[in-house]
C-alpha cells in the first residue's frame, strides 16, 4: 500500500511539473495597442519567451457579435520570430463594410494536433471559398493574450 501511495505522489509531482513548464510560456501582443482604431490590414507584433518545442503561434481575429475565431493564415502572413522572442506578422481585420465594428485580436499557442486542425480548417475554407470561422478553438490551443480594436 505504501509503495502505491508513493507512486501516486510521484506521478502527481511529475504532472504538476509538466503543467508548470507548459504554462511558463509567455506571449504578449504589443502592437496594436488595446483600444486602437485600425485599418483593414494591420501589423501585429509582440514578445514571447519559453515557447514549448512543437508549439505554433497563431493570430486569431474575433469579431464581436460573430463569436468565431478567424485564424490568420501563416502561409500568407508568416510570423517572423527574432532570436530574442519578438515576433511580427500581418492580420486582416474584417471586410470593407466593417467600419466602426469591434474586434478582438488573440495570440494563441497551438500544440501539434491543434496546429494541424487550424491548417485543415484553412485548407478546407480556401478550397470551398467559405470562411465560417472556428468555434471553439481546437483542443491543444491556448489563448495567451488579446487586445480589443475598432475598425476604421
HELIX and SHEET records of a PDB file:
HELIX    1   1 UNK A    2  UNK A   23  1                                  22    
HELIX    2   2 UNK A  112  UNK A  128  1                                  17    
SHEET    1   A 4 UNK A  26  UNK A  31  0                                        
SHEET    2   A 4 UNK A  41  UNK A  49 -1                                        
SHEET    3   A 4 UNK A  87  UNK A  92 -1                                        
SHEET    4   A 4 UNK A  80  UNK A  81 -1                                        
SHEET    1   B 5 UNK A  36  UNK A  38  0                                        
SHEET    2   B 5 UNK A 141  UNK A 151  1                                        
SHEET    3   B 5 UNK A 102  UNK A 110 -1                                        
SHEET    4   B 5 UNK A  56  UNK A  63 -1                                        
SHEET    5   B 5 UNK A  69  UNK A  71 -1                                        
END                                                                             
